Amino acid sequence: MENFRNYYDILGVSREATFSDIKQAYRKLARQYHPDLNPGDQVAEEQFKLLSEAYTVLSDDEKRAQYEKFSEYWQQEGFKKGQGKSVVGDIFGGRISLEDFGFGEFPDFNVFVDQLLNRRSNARRSPEQADYDNGYATADNTSFQQTAPGRRDAEADLTIPLEKAFRGGRERIRLEDGRSLEVNMPAGMVTGQRIRLRGQGIGGGNLYLRIQVDPHPFYTLRGNDIYCRVPITPSEAALGSTIDIPTLDGPVRTTLPQGAQTGQIIQLPGRGYLAGQERRGDQIVELEVVVPTGLSDREKALYEELRQTERFRPRADLF
């Protein structure tokens, strides 16, 4: 099949790999090819995208099952029927045949994976153009696709904050034709995802919502991990402390070690973004020691006393 991608080979794991194996392999390779560590390297950037795509599919039991069934149906190398241990057997008990999935409808692999990940490969409108009107998502670029006489599918852009994308829940949207709908959004939405609302298009067709998640001022989403930078005071860094770190679940109390440095990483397991129905990534916290600029007389006196008594000489090795 044209443009088929073997996600197991991309991550360097076997078909029997556990979620832990897949996550470990992804993290190792993602660090190696991350665009921030390879500025201007187009090859590394494309490889990073492939790694993220592979991890998104294989870390989710349902997506992994459909991917394996698709691969078996089209008899891709390494996926011949009966080879390896199929995830599908674990989930469905072998009760669903290949034909039940309708994989013959997909002309190539890209079409299949776009639908599997609820994304569009050629969005007709940039995400920035979706806007809000009095708290309602205004789909002023609703487009339509003919499906049957008198019945059309509709597509609409929906921009949502990261917190809303993470939690999901009910959201009211307004369509170009004037209708206002309240829909129950799934948790863990990502930019590029499409959500189908059956029968809510034109004349009984389907409505497809194109999701755009707004950039967040504090959190950065990379795969299923959430990155952030947390400021700490010089005294907290030197002496160690217990601080509250913001997460999407609310504040989490964390202990800082003595001698904490700017750039030091603290990992909060299971506090990242959703990776499947029951698993989550991690929150990666980078510490930043911040020096105060406005000191009281008492603080100045204490810093002066510290300067006179401290033995730490950070520039001793420079001379």
C-alpha positions as CSV (number, residue, x, y, z in Angstrom):
1,M,0.0,0.0,0.0
2,E,1.2,3.5,-0.9
3,N,2.9,5.5,1.9
4,F,2.4,2.8,4.5
5,R,4.4,3.5,7.8
6,N,5.4,0.8,10.2
7,Y,5.1,2.5,13.5
8,Y,6.9,-0.3,15.4
9,D,10.0,0.1,13.2
10,I,9.8,3.9,13.5
11,L,10.0,3.6,17.3
12,G,12.4,0.6,17.2
13,V,10.1,-1.7,19.2
14,S,8.5,-5.1,18.5
15,R,4.8,-5.8,17.9
16,E,4.7,-7.4,21.4
17,A,6.0,-4.1,23.0
18,T,4.1,-3.0,26.1
19,F,2.9,0.6,26.7
20,S,6.0,1.1,29.0
21,D,8.3,-0.1,26.2
22,I,6.7,2.2,23.7
23,K,6.7,5.2,26.0
24,Q,10.4,4.7,26.8
25,A,11.4,4.3,23.2
26,Y,9.4,7.4,22.2
27,R,11.0,9.6,24.9
28,K,14.5,8.5,23.9
29,L,14.0,9.2,20.2
30,A,12.0,12.4,20.8
31,R,14.8,13.9,22.7
32,Q,17.2,13.0,19.9
33,Y,15.1,14.5,17.1
34,H,13.3,17.3,18.9
35,P,13.3,20.5,16.8
36,D,14.5,22.6,19.7
37,L,17.7,20.5,19.8
38,N,18.1,20.5,16.0
39,P,17.2,24.0,14.8
40,G,17.0,24.3,11.1
41,D,17.3,20.5,10.6
42,Q,14.3,19.6,8.3
43,V,15.1,15.9,8.4
44,A,15.1,15.8,12.2
45,E,11.8,17.8,12.3
46,E,10.1,15.3,9.9
47,Q,11.4,12.4,12.0
48,F,10.1,14.0,15.1
49,K,6.7,14.3,13.5
50,L,6.8,10.6,12.5
51,L,7.7,9.6,16.1
52,S,4.9,11.6,17.5
53,E,2.4,10.1,15.1
54,A,3.7,6.6,15.8
55,Y,3.4,7.1,19.6
56,T,-0.1,8.6,19.4
57,V,-1.3,5.5,17.6
58,L,0.6,2.8,19.5
59,S,0.0,4.3,23.0
60,D,-3.8,4.0,22.6
61,D,-5.2,0.5,22.7
62,E,-8.1,1.2,20.4
63,K,-6.0,3.1,17.8
64,R,-3.3,0.4,18.0
65,A,-5.9,-2.3,17.4
66,Q,-7.3,-0.6,14.3
67,Y,-3.8,0.1,13.0
68,E,-2.8,-3.6,13.2
69,K,-6.1,-4.7,11.6
70,F,-5.6,-2.3,8.8
71,S,-2.0,-3.5,8.3
72,E,-3.1,-7.1,8.2
73,Y,-5.9,-6.4,5.8
74,W,-3.5,-4.8,3.3
75,Q,-0.9,-7.5,4.0
76,Q,1.9,-5.1,4.9
77,E,5.3,-6.4,5.7
78,G,5.5,-7.6,9.3
79,F,1.7,-7.7,9.5
80,K,0.8,-10.8,7.6
81,K,-2.2,-12.4,9.1
82,G,-1.2,-14.7,12.0
83,Q,2.3,-13.2,12.5
84,G,3.1,-11.8,15.9
85,K,0.7,-11.3,18.8
86,S,-2.1,-9.1,17.6
87,V,-3.4,-6.4,20.0
88,V,-6.8,-6.9,18.4
89,G,-7.2,-10.3,19.9
90,D,-6.7,-9.0,23.4
91,I,-9.4,-6.3,22.9
92,F,-12.0,-7.8,20.8
93,G,-11.4,-11.5,21.4
94,G,-11.2,-12.2,17.7
95,R,-14.9,-11.7,17.2
96,I,-14.5,-9.0,14.5
97,S,-13.4,-9.9,11.0
98,L,-11.1,-7.8,8.8
99,E,-14.0,-7.0,6.5
100,D,-16.1,-5.6,9.3
101,F,-13.7,-2.6,9.6
102,G,-14.3,-1.5,5.9
103,F,-10.6,-1.0,5.4
104,G,-11.0,-1.4,1.6
105,E,-12.5,2.0,1.5
106,F,-9.1,3.7,2.1
107,P,-7.1,4.3,-1.0
108,D,-3.8,4.8,0.8
109,F,-2.3,4.9,4.3
110,N,-2.5,8.6,4.8
111,V,-6.3,8.7,4.4
112,F,-6.6,5.9,7.0
113,V,-4.3,7.5,9.6
114,D,-6.0,10.9,9.1
115,Q,-9.3,9.4,10.0
116,L,-7.8,7.3,12.8
117,L,-6.4,10.4,14.4
118,N,-9.4,12.6,13.6
119,R,-7.4,15.0,11.6
120,R,-7.4,16.6,8.1
121,S,-4.3,16.6,5.9
122,N,-5.4,19.6,3.9
123,A,-7.3,22.0,6.1
124,R,-8.7,24.8,4.0
125,R,-8.3,27.4,6.6
126,S,-5.6,28.4,9.1
127,P,-6.5,27.8,12.7
128,E,-6.0,31.5,13.6
129,Q,-9.1,32.4,11.7
130,A,-11.6,30.7,14.0
131,D,-12.9,33.3,16.6
132,Y,-15.2,33.7,19.5
133,D,-18.4,35.7,19.8
134,N,-19.9,36.3,23.3
135,G,-18.5,33.0,24.6
136,Y,-19.8,31.0,21.6
137,A,-17.5,29.4,19.0
138,T,-18.5,31.1,15.8
139,A,-18.0,28.8,12.8
140,D,-17.8,31.6,10.1
141,N,-16.0,29.3,7.7
142,T,-18.4,26.4,7.7
143,S,-17.8,24.3,4.5
144,F,-20.0,21.6,3.1
145,Q,-19.6,18.3,1.3
146,Q,-22.3,16.7,-0.8
147,T,-23.3,13.2,0.4
148,A,-26.8,12.6,-0.9
149,P,-29.5,14.7,-2.5
150,G,-30.7,17.2,0.0
151,R,-28.2,16.1,2.6
152,R,-24.7,17.6,3.1
153,D,-21.9,17.2,5.6
154,A,-20.7,20.4,7.3
155,E,-17.4,21.4,8.7
156,A,-16.7,24.1,11.2
157,D,-13.6,25.5,13.1
158,L,-13.7,25.4,16.9
159,T,-10.9,27.1,18.9
160,I,-10.7,26.1,22.6
161,P,-8.4,26.8,25.6
162,L,-6.0,24.0,26.6
163,E,-7.8,23.4,29.9
164,K,-11.1,22.9,28.0
165,A,-9.4,20.6,25.5
166,F,-8.0,18.6,28.4
167,R,-11.2,18.2,30.4
168,G,-13.7,18.1,27.6
169,G,-17.4,18.6,28.6
170,R,-20.3,20.5,27.2
171,E,-19.6,23.3,24.8
172,R,-22.1,25.5,22.9
173,I,-21.3,26.4,19.3
174,R,-23.0,28.6,16.7
175,L,-23.1,27.6,13.1
176,E,-23.1,29.7,9.9
177,D,-26.7,28.8,9.3
178,G,-27.7,30.4,12.6
179,R,-28.2,27.2,14.6
180,S,-26.7,27.0,18.1
181,L,-25.7,23.5,19.3
182,E,-24.6,22.3,22.7
183,V,-22.3,19.3,22.3
184,N,-20.5,17.0,24.7
185,M,-16.8,17.3,23.8
186,P,-14.4,14.4,24.5
187,A,-11.5,14.8,26.9
188,G,-7.9,15.1,25.6
189,M,-8.6,17.0,22.3
190,V,-5.7,18.1,20.2
191,T,-5.1,20.5,17.3
192,G,-6.1,19.0,14.0
193,Q,-8.6,16.6,15.5
194,R,-12.0,16.3,13.9
195,I,-15.1,15.5,15.9
196,R,-18.1,14.1,14.1
197,L,-21.7,15.0,15.2
198,R,-24.0,12.6,13.5
199,G,-27.1,14.1,11.9
200,Q,-26.1,17.7,12.8
201,G,-25.1,18.7,9.2
202,I,-27.3,20.0,6.5
203,G,-30.4,18.0,5.8
204,G,-29.4,15.2,8.2
205,G,-25.7,15.0,7.2
206,N,-22.9,15.0,9.7
207,L,-21.2,18.0,11.3
208,Y,-17.4,17.8,11.6
209,L,-15.7,20.1,14.1
210,R,-12.1,21.0,13.4
211,I,-10.3,21.5,16.7
212,Q,-7.7,24.2,17.3
213,V,-6.2,24.3,20.8
214,D,-5.0,27.8,21.8
215,P,-1.4,28.1,22.9
216,H,-1.1,28.4,26.7
217,P,1.0,31.0,28.4
218,F,2.4,28.5,31.0
219,Y,2.1,25.0,29.6
220,T,3.6,23.6,26.4
221,L,2.2,20.4,25.0
222,R,4.7,18.0,23.4
223,G,3.2,14.7,22.5
224,N,1.5,13.6,25.7
225,D,3.9,15.3,28.1
226,I,3.3,18.9,29.4
227,Y,6.3,21.2,29.9
228,C,6.4,24.3,32.1
229,R,8.9,26.5,33.8
230,V,8.4,27.3,37.5
231,P,10.3,30.2,39.2
232,I,11.7,29.7,42.7
233,T,13.5,32.1,45.1
234,P,17.2,31.9,46.0
235,S,16.4,30.7,49.5
236,E,14.1,28.0,48.2
237,A,16.9,26.9,45.8
238,A,19.6,26.9,48.4
239,L,17.8,25.4,51.4
240,G,15.2,23.3,49.6
241,S,11.5,23.8,50.2
242,T,8.0,22.5,49.6
243,I,6.2,24.4,46.8
244,D,2.9,24.1,44.9
245,I,3.3,23.5,41.2
246,P,0.3,24.3,38.9
247,T,-1.0,21.3,36.9
248,L,-4.1,20.8,34.7
249,D,-5.6,19.0,37.8
250,G,-4.8,21.8,40.1
251,P,-1.8,22.6,42.4
252,V,0.5,19.7,43.3
253,R,2.7,20.0,46.4
254,T,6.3,19.1,45.5
255,T,9.5,19.0,47.5
256,L,12.5,20.9,46.1
257,P,16.0,19.4,46.9
258,Q,18.6,21.6,48.6
259,G,20.9,23.3,46.1
260,A,18.3,23.4,43.3
261,Q,19.6,25.0,40.1
262,T,18.1,26.9,37.2
263,G,17.4,24.4,34.4
264,Q,17.0,21.5,36.8
265,I,14.1,19.2,35.9
266,I,11.4,17.8,38.2
267,Q,9.1,15.2,36.7
268,L,5.5,14.8,37.8
269,P,4.5,11.3,36.6
270,G,0.9,11.0,35.3
271,R,0.3,14.7,35.4
272,G,0.6,15.2,31.6
273,Y,-1.9,15.0,28.8
274,L,-4.2,12.1,28.1
275,A,-2.6,9.2,26.3
276,G,-5.6,6.8,25.8
277,Q,-8.6,6.4,28.0
278,E,-6.8,5.7,31.2
279,R,-3.2,6.7,30.8
280,R,-1.5,10.1,30.8
281,G,1.9,11.5,30.0
282,D,4.0,13.3,32.6
283,Q,4.5,17.0,33.5
284,I,8.1,18.1,33.0
285,V,8.9,21.1,35.3
286,E,12.0,23.2,34.6
287,L,13.2,25.2,37.6
288,E,14.2,28.9,37.3
289,V,16.0,30.6,40.2
290,V,14.7,34.2,40.2
291,V,16.6,37.0,42.0
292,P,14.5,39.7,43.6
293,T,14.9,43.2,42.2
294,G,13.3,45.2,45.0
295,L,14.6,44.5,48.5
296,S,13.5,45.9,51.9
297,D,16.2,47.3,54.2
298,R,15.9,44.2,56.3
299,E,16.4,41.9,53.3
300,K,19.4,44.0,52.1
301,A,20.9,43.6,55.6
302,L,20.4,39.8,55.5
303,Y,21.9,39.5,52.0
304,E,24.9,41.6,53.1
305,E,25.3,39.4,56.2
306,L,25.1,36.3,53.9
307,R,27.7,37.8,51.6
308,Q,30.2,38.3,54.4
309,T,29.8,34.8,55.8
310,E,29.2,32.5,52.7
311,R,32.0,30.2,51.6
312,F,30.6,29.5,48.1
313,R,32.9,30.8,45.4
314,P,31.3,30.0,42.0
315,R,34.1,31.8,40.0
316,A,37.0,30.1,41.8
317,D,37.8,27.8,38.9
318,L,38.0,30.6,36.4
319,F,41.3,32.0,37.5
